[in-house]
Amino acid sequence: MINSSLEYLKGVGPMRAALLNEELGLKTVNDLIYFFPFRYVDRTRFHKINEIDNTNLDIQIIGFVKTIEEHGFGRKKRLVILFSDHENEIELVFFKKIIWIKKIIKLQAKYIIFGKPSFFNGQYSIVHPEMELVDDVNFKKNVKFHPVYHSTEKLKKNNIYSKQIAKIIKNAFLKINNNFHENLSSDIIKKNNFFSRKEALINVHFPENKEKLNRAIYRMKFEELFFLQLSILLNKITLKKIKSNIFKKIDYNFNTVYECLPFTLTNAQKKVIKEIRKDVLSGYKMNRLIQGDVGSGKTIVALMSILMSIDNGFQSALMAPTSVLAFQHYRSIIEYCKNLNLNVSLLTGATKSSEKKQIIKELSTGEIDIIIGTHALIEDNILFKNLGLVIIDEQHKFGVAQRAKLSQKSILSPHVIVLTATPIPRTLAMTFYGDLDVSVIDELPPGRKPIKTVHKFDSDKEGVFLFLKEKLELGEQVYIIFPLIEESEKLDYKNLIDGFNYIDKYFSQFGFVTSMLHGKMSTEDKDRQMNNFLNKKSQILVSTTVVEVGLDVKNASVIMIENAERFGLAQLHQLRGRVGRGNVQSYCILKTPFKLSHEAKYRINVLVESSNGFEISEADLKLRGPGNIMGTKQSGILNLKISNLVKDTDILILARKTAEQLIESDRILNNLENKLIKEFFISNCSEKIKWGRIS
C-alpha cells in the first residue's frame, strides 16, 4: 500500500502522477508521505484590517462580504469584493475564475480570508486570497499550523499548488489509514521522549499546535540522521574486513629519513604516524583521512607512511590534483630521500611519450618505488607490480570513482590515506567521511609565527606597494594573486595580464624580477616560472589560484590577494597558507574595492580575525551549506528530506552517538528489541551509496 503508485490515489490520476514524478520526483505514496513542508503558516492568529502594514507576509481576517462588483473589460476584467471586519474594510481582488467565484461567494456571509496584502494607489488590498465559509471550516478547525509545500511553475500551470499537494497528502494518509510501522526501538523512543513514528508523520504534515509540530520535526530529523549514520557505520565495519598487506618492518628507509629530518616532528604528527602504524599491522585495509590546517605538516606524515611501505617491499603512489602540486611533492620527496637508493618518478599529463612508456614499464616490473602524479596515474595502461599504499592529496578535488580506480590497481587492496588541507566541520566529517578513520593534525610546527592578515582597499595601492618593496629589499618574496573565474574568464585573464605588466614595470625599476603563473600556460612554462621563483631568480610571483594548495616556498612572506571579495572563505584561507612557512613574520593582504556586499564584508572579517582553519570552515559551512563545500555531486547523495547539516548539529551528534551505541551492543542488529530498526534499514537504507568509500 505504502509503495503503490500515486496514479491510483484520490485527486491524482495518470496525468498528475506523471507531473509530480517529473517535477518533484514523487512516484509512490511513501515518496509523498516523506515530501515534507518547507514552512508553516500560523493560522491561530486573526488580524484586524487596521493592523495591516508593509511588514505582513500572510494575514488572516475574519469578517463578512459587503459587496461584490466586476470592473474593467476583456483581459483587464477583475472581480472586487469589499470585505469588512465590522470596523474597517479591505478590497479582495480576483483576476481569474471570476464567473466561478462570483457564483459561490455569498453576500453578508461570514468568511475567513487568508492572503498576502499588497499596497496600491494608497491603500491595501489582497489579491486572490483563500476564502472559506466559517460554517464549512471542518478539517482546518483542528489544523492550526498549515503546511506549505514546494511546487513548480509547471505544476502551478496545472493547478497543483501547495494547497492541492496538501489535499493529496491528506488522501495518502487516509488511504493507508495512518498505518505507519515503527522503525525505532522502544528504548530509543523512551530514552529521548520521542513521538511515535505515526504521531510524528501526522504532526509534521498536519500539526495540531506548535508544540506538537516541534516535537514531530525533531523526531523526523533524528530518524533521518540516525539511519544515515547507521548506514555509514555499518559500511565502516565492512571496509575494515577487507584484507590488505601487513607492513611488519620499520627499517632502513624510514629510520634514515626520520633521523635526518631538519626539524622535530610535532606530537600531533607522531600521534598520526602511530595510528597509521597500527592500521598497517592489522592485516586489514587502512582507509584513513588525515586532515590538518595549512602548514601543519601532512606531507611529512605521508612520506613516513610511504617509507613504511617501501621498507616492506611495496610500491607507493601519491596522486595530486594539479601538475604544480605533483611537481612540488616530487621535488620535496626527492630532497628528503636523497640519501636513499630509491627510484622516484613523476607522471603528469605533460610527461613525454618516451618517458611515460619507460615509467609504465618500470611500474609493472617494480623498479619504481614511488610514483607521484596527477590523474595520469589512473589511466588503464598504468599497472603496478606490488602497490602497497595509495595517498590522495587534496582528496575533495577528485571524484569517488577516480579515487577508487587508483586503489584497484593491485591484486590485494592497497592501504589508502587521503589528505585534506581544508579542515572539515565536524558535522561533515561525521557524514561524508564517517566510514573512514579520521586523524587530525591539530598542531603547527614550532617556530611558526601566526600570519598577520589585513584588509586594504584599492585606493591603498601606493601604500601597499611600498610595504611590498620593503619586504623585497629584506630578501623576502611575494605572491600576488588574481582571480580567474570561469564565468568571467576573458575579463579576468585581461586583468591578470594587465596586473602583471603594471607590477613588473613598477618593481623592475628597483631591480626586482616578476614571474607569472596561470592554468592556461604549458607545463614547460609553468615549471620554468615556478623554478625561477623557487630558486629566487624572481622575487614576485603573479598567479591565479593554481598556487592554492601545496606550494611550499619558505622565503615567501607576503601574499596579496586582489579582488579578495570574489573568493570563498576556504579558498582565501588556503591561499593565505602559501606564506608563513619560514621563521620570518608573514602577511596576507586582502585587497578589495571600497563597496562590498554584506556577505563579502563578513568573509573578509572572518579571515582578518581568525587563522584557525576549523573556525573558518564552520563559518564557511554556515554561509554556503554542505553542498557547495563538499561539491554538489557528493552532497546530492545525501538527499536529506527534512534535516539540515548546518542547523541540526545537535541532532546529528545525538543520532551518531545512538547509532554507535546500538552497533556496540548489537553489531548485526539481531536482538529482538532492534528488529524494527533492522527491517526498516534493510528496506530503505542498505543500498545507499557509500560516498566516503575509497574502493
N, C-alpha and C positions, 0 to 999 in steps of 0.2 A: 504493500500500500504506500509506504513512505518513498519507495523508489519508482512509483508509477509516473508516467509521463504527464506533464502539465496539460496536455491536449484534452485529457478527459476530466479536468477539473472544472467545476461550475464557474462560468464567467470567462473561460479561456477559449477553448476550441483550437482547431488546427492553425488558423492564421495568427492569432495572438501568441500561441505557443511558439511558433516559428520566430516571431518578432522578439519575444522575451529571451529566447535562446541566442538569437543573433546579436541583440543589443546588450544584454546583461549576463549572458552565459548561463541562464536558468533553464534546465532541462526537466528536472524532476521535482516532485513535491518536497523532497528533502532539500534540494537547492533553494527552493522558495522559503522554507522554514528558516534556513540559515542566511537569508538575504535580509540583513538587519537594517533598521532605520539609521540614518546618519545624523538625525537630530529629532527633537521632540518639541511640540508646541504645547505650552501650558494653557489649557482651556479652563483652568479653575478660576481665573480672574476675569471679571467683566469691567470694561472701561465705560466711562461717561464720554459723550461726544465732546464736551468742552475740555477733556483731558488730552485730546489728540495733539501731538506736536511732531516735529520732524525727527524725533528720536525713536518713534514707534516703528517696529518691524511689522508685526502682525497684531491686530487687536480684535477683541470680541465685544460685541454690544448686544444687549437685549432690548427690544422695543417693538414698535409696530409700523406697518406700511401705511403711510399717509396718502400718497398719490402715486399713480403710475402713468407716465407720459412717454410718447415717442417723439423724437426730434430728428430733423435732417431728412435727407433723401438718398436713395441708392447706397453706395458704399459708405457714405457718411452718416447713415441712419444709426440711431442709438436709442436704447431704452433707458429712461431715467426714473429711478424710484426714489421718492423722498421718504426718508426713514427717520423716525423720531424715537428718542428715549424718554419722552414725556417732558423733557426740559429743553433739549436742543435738537436740531435737525442736521442730517448729512445726506448728500446725494449718493446713491448706488448706481453705477453706470455699467450697462451691458452693450457690447458691440456685436456679439454673436448669439445665435439661437434665440433671437428676440421674440419670435412668434411663440415658441415653446415656453419660454419664461413668462411671457405675458399671460399665457393660459393657466399656468399653475400657481402664480402668485396671487394671494388673497388680500384684498384691501382690508385694513383695520386689524388683520390677524397678527398675533404675537409671534415674532421670529427671533432666532439667534443668528446674527450675522458675524462672519469672520473673514478678515482680509487685511491687505496692506494699504494704509491710507496714502494718497498722493496729493500734492499741493498744486493747484492750477487756477489761474485767474483770481488769486486772492482768497481761495477757500479750499478746504479739504474735501475729497471725495474718495470713494472706494470703487475700484474697477473690478468687475467680475468677482464679487465676494461669494463665499459659501453662504447659503441661506437655508435654514431649516425651521420648520414649524415647531414651536415649543411642545405641542401635543405629540409630535412624532418622534421626539428625542427618546430613543429606547436604548440601542447599543451604546450611544455616546454618553448616556447618563452615568454609566459605570466607568467609562474611559476618560479620565481627566487629562491625561497627557497623550496627545495624539502623535502617532509616529509620522515621520516624513521620510520617504524613500527616494533614492536616486532614480531619475527617469532620464530619457534622452530626447532629443528633438524628434527623432523618427517615431518614438513611442508616443510622444505628445500629439504628433500629427494624426496618430491612430487612436487618439483619445485614451491613452494609457498614462495617466498622471499618477502622482503619489497616492492620491485618494483611491484610484482604481486598483493600484497594486495592493493597498491595504485591504480592500474588499476581497481580492483574490487570495491573499494570505489568510484572511479570516475563513474563507471557504476551505482552504487546505487544512486548517485546524479542525474544522467541522468534519471533513472527510475522514480524517484519521482519528476522530473522536478524542482529540487531546491525548492520544495514547503514545506517550514517549517513554521508551525504556531508559532506565537509569544507566549511567556509564561511569559513575564514580562509586567507590566503596562507601559503606555506611560510616566507616571510621573517618575517612577524609571529610565527608559531609558534616558529621557531628563535630569533629575537631575544629572546623573552620566556620561552623554555623551557616553553612550554605543552604540556599533554596534547593529543593529537588530540581531535577532537570526539567520536569513538566512545569513546575511553578516558574522557573527562570525563563523558559521559552515563551510562555504565555505573557509574562510581565515585561519581557523585552519588547514584544510587539504591541501588546495592549495593556499598558500599566494601569493599575488601579489608583496608585498615588506615587508621589516622588520617592518615598522611602522604598517601596517595593520595586520601583524602576531601578534604583541604585543597586539594590541587592541582586536583582536579576542580571544586570550588566556585569557586576563583579563576578558572579558565578560563571557566566558565559565566557568572560575573558580568561578566568582561571582555567576553565575546561579546555579552551583552545590552546593556551600556552602549556598546560600540563601535558597534553597528548603530543604536542610538538617536542617538548623536552624529553618525553619518554621515548619517542622515535629516535631522537639524536643519541640518547644514552645507550639504547639497545643496539644502535648501529656501531657505537664506540666499542661495545663488547665484541661485536662481530669482527671489527677491524683488528682487535687485539688477539684474535685467534689465527690471523694469517702468519704462516711460518716465514722466517727470514734467516739470513746468515748471522752467525754468532761471531762477534769481534772479541776474541778471548784476550788478545795481547795488547798491551801498551808498550811499544817497542822503540826502536832507534829513531824513526822519523818524528814521532810525537815528542819524545824526550829531547831531541836535538833542538827542535824549534822552540819548545817550551823554555828550555834553559837559555836560549839566545834572545828571547824577546827583550826589546829595549825598554820595557815597562813591566810593571806588576799587574797581573790580572785583578780586576775588582772582585769582591766577594760575590757579587751578582753573577759575573761571568763564570766563576768557579762553580757556583751552585748549578748553573745551567749545564755546564760540561759534565758534572756528576749525574744529572738527570739523564743526559744523553748516554753516558757510560752504562747506566743501569738498563736503559732501553735496549742497547745493542748486545747486552749479555743475556737477554731473556730468551732468545731463540724465536721471538715473535717480531713482526714488523713494527718498526718505530714510525709513528705519524705524529710529528711534533711541530707545533707552531712556536716560533721564537719571535716575540715582539719586544721592541725596545725603542726608546726615543732616538732621534738623530744623534749620532756621535757616541752611542752607548757601548759600541764595540761588538756588534753582532758578527761582523766579518771574521774576527779572530776566533770566535766560538765556532763558526762554520769551518774555518781552516783546521782547527784542532780536531773536529769531527772527521774531516776528510783524511787527516793523518792517521786516525784510528783505523779507518777503512783500509788504507794503504798498508799499514803495519800488519794487517791480517790477510794481505794478498788480494784485495779487491780494488776495482777501479771506482772513481768518483766523478760525478757530473754536477756542474753548477750552471744553472740557467738564469740569465738576467733578461729583463725586458728590452734593453736597448744595447746597441753596439758600444756606445760610450761607456755604459756601466760594465759591460762584459770586459772591455779593454782595461778598465780601472781594476777590476778583480784580477784579471790576468797579470797585470803589472805588479799588483800588490802581492799575489801568491808567489810569483817568480822571485820577488825580493826576499820574502820570508823563507823560501825554500832553496835559496842559492847555495847553501852548503850541503844539500841533499842530492842524491843521484836519482832525480825524478824527471819523468817526461811529462811536461805540462804543455797543453796545446790550446789554441783559441780558434773557435769556429763561429763565424757570423755569415750573414748573407753576402758579405763583400769578400769573403775568402776566395782566393783564386782557385780555378778548377783543378789545376795540377796539385796544389797544396791540399785541397779538400779531398781528393782521391787518396792521397797519402795518409791523411788523418783518418779517413774511413777504414782504410786497410789496417792501420796501427791500433784503432779501437777494437776491431774484430779479432786481432791477434793478441790483444792485451798489452801491447808495447806502450800505449799511452796510459799513464797513471791517473792524470787529472785532465778532464776536458772542461773548458769554460766556454760558454756560448750563448747565443740568443735562441729564437725559435728554430734556427737551423738544426739544433740538436734533436728535434722531434721528427725530422724527415724520415720517411720509411726506410731509406737505404743506410741509416745510421744504426749500426749494431755493435753491441759490446760483448767482450768475451766473458767478463765476470763483474758486472756492475753491482757494487755493494751499497752505494749511498748516492742519493739524489738530493741536491739542495736547490730550492727555487727561491730566488731573491725577488723582493717586491711582488709577492705572490698574487696580489689583487690585480696586477696588470695582465695576468694570464687567466684563460678560461679553465673550468674544471677538466674538460676533455684534453686540453693541451698539457696540463699538469700530469694527468693520468697516462698520457702517451709516453712520456719520458720514463715514468716508473715501470712501464710494462716492457721495457727493453732488456729484460733479464729473465732467465728461466725461473729462478727463485726471486720473489718480490724483494726489491731493494728497500733499505731503510729510507725514510723521507723526512727532510727538515724543510719547512717553509719559513721564510724570514719576512718580516714587515717592519719598516721604519715608521709606519703610520700607526700610532697607538690606537687600539681598537677599544671603544667604550665597552664596559662590562656586559651590557645587555646584548651587544652584537657579538662579542666573543663567545657568550653563552649559547648563542643561537647559530650564527654562521659557522663557528668553529667549535661547536660544543662536542663534536665527536672526535676532536683531536686533543692531544695533551698540550697544554699551553705553558710555556716558560716565559717569564718576563725578566728582562734585564733592566732593572729599575735604579741603576746607579751609574753615574758618569765617571770616567777615568779621573784620577786625582790630578789636580793642577789645571783642570779646565775652568776657565772663568766664564760666568754667565754672559751671554751675548746681550749687549745693550741695544734695545730696539727703539727707534724714534720715528715719529711721523712728521714728514715735511711736505709742504705744498709746492706746486710747480713754480710758484713765484720765489721760492727759496733757492732756486738753481745755483745762483752765484755763490752763495754761502756753502752749499753742499759741495760744489766743485773745489772750492778752496780747502775744505776738510779732506776730500779725497786726495788732493795734491799733497797735503801734509803727510798723510799716511804713506803715499807712494814714495815720498822723499825719505821716509824712515826705512825703505826697502821692503815694505809690505805690498801685497797685491789686492786687486779689487775686482769683484764681479759687478756687472751692470746688466740687469735682466729686463727684457722687453716682452710684452705679451705677444703670442702668435696663436690666436684663437681661430678655429676652423671657420666659424661663421663670418668672420671679417678678415680672412687671411690676406687678401690683396692689400688692404689698407694697413694692416699690422706689419706686413712684410716691408712696405714702403717706410713706415715709421721706424722699423728696425734698421734699415739701410741708412735712412736719414740720420737716425740717432748715432749709429756707428760713425758715419762721416763727420758729424759735429764733434763727437767725443775724441775721435782720432786727431782731428785738426786742433782741438783745444789742448790736448795733453802732449801732442808731439812737439809743441813749441818748448816744452820743458824736458824733452828728451825721453819721454815715455812711449812705449810701443803698445798698440791695442790690437788684440785678436778678436775674431768673430766666430760664433758657432751657432748653427741652427740645423733643424732636421732635414732640410732640403739639400744640404751640401753632400758631396760624395764622401764616402768613408775615408778616402785618402786625405781629402781636405780637412775633414773633421779631425783625423788623427794628427795631422800637421799642426793645426791650430791648438789642439789640446796639448800636444807635446811642447809647443812654444811656451804655453802658459805654465805647464808643469815644470819645465826647465828654466823658468824665469827669463826666457828670451823676450816674452811680452809681459807687461805688468798689469794690463787691464784685459778682462775677457767680457766682451759684449755678447750676450747669449739669450736664447729663448729658454723655455723650461726644460730643454734637453739635459740641463745640468741638475735637474730637480733631485735626483737620488744618486747616492753612491760616490760622487766626485769628492776626492779627499786631497785637498791642497792645503797643507798646514800653514803655508806662508800667507794665504788669503785671509785678510782680517776684516774686510768690509764687503757687504753685498747691498747694492742699491736696487730696489725693485720699482721700475717705472709703472705707472698706472696700477698701483697695488690694489686699487678698489675692484679691479677686474678678475682678481684671483680668489680662489676659495681659501678658507682658513687652513685646511690641511696642507694645501699646496704652498701657501706662504710660509708655513712652519717648516716644510721640507726644504724650501729654498733657503730659509734662514740657517738651516743646518749645514749649509756648504761652508760656513765660516765657523770660527770658534774651535778649530781643530788643533791649533797650536797653543802656545803658552801666553801669547800676547792678547790684550783686550780686543775683542771683536765687536763689530757694529752691524746692525741691519737697519737700513734707511728705507722706510715705506713712503714712496713719493706719489702724491695724488693731486688732482685738481682741487680747488677750494670747495666747490659744490659737490656734496656727496649725499647719497641716499642714506636713510636711517640704517638699513642693513649693512651698508659699506662702512659706516662710522662704527657700528658695533664690532664688525670683524677687525677693523684696524685697532680699536681699543683693546680687544681681547689679546691681540698679538703684542701690543705695547706693554700690557700689564702682566702677561704670563709667558713663561718659557717652558711650562710643563705640558708636554705633548698630550697627556691623558686629559688634562683640563680642557685643552684646546679641542680635542676630539669630541668631548662631551658637548662643548658649545657648538661645534660643527654639526653634531647629530641633531641638536635642537633646531638649528637653522634649516638644515637640508633634509633631515629624515634619513632612515636607513637605506632607502632605495638609491639615492644619489651617492651615498658614501660607499656602499658595497658594490655598486653597479646594478643597473636595473635588471639585467638578466638574472643575476644571482638573487637579488632581493625578491623578484617576482615569484621565485619558487616557494616562498613562504605563503603567499596568498592568504594572509590573515583577514578574517571576516569582521572581527569586532575589536580585537586588541591592537595596541599601538606600542611598539618597542621603545618609543621615546617617552610616552606619558605613563606607561604601565610598568615601570621598572620594579616597583614593589611586588606587583602580582607575578611578574616573571620570576623574580627571586624566590617567591613562595612556591611557584609551580616547579621550579628547578629543584628546590630542596625536597619537596614532596615526592617528585619522581625519583630522586636519588635514594631517599629513604625506602621507597617501595622496592626498587631494584635490589637494594642492600638486603632487605628482608625476604624478598621473593623474586629472585633473578629472572625466572622464566614464567612468572605470573601464574603459578599452578595452584596457589592456595584458594580455597573456596571463597573467601571474602573478596578476592580480586578477580573473580570470574567475569563480572560485568565489565571491568576495565579491559580485560583480555579480549572479550568478544567484540567490544567497540573498536579496540586497537586493530585487531585483525581485519575487521570490515572496512575501516576508514583510514588507517594510518600506515599499515605495514608496507604499502607500495610507494610511500613518499620518496622523492629523490634525495639521495644523500649528497648534498651540495658541498659539504666540507671534506668529503672523502677524496683521498688522493688517488687511489687505484681501485 
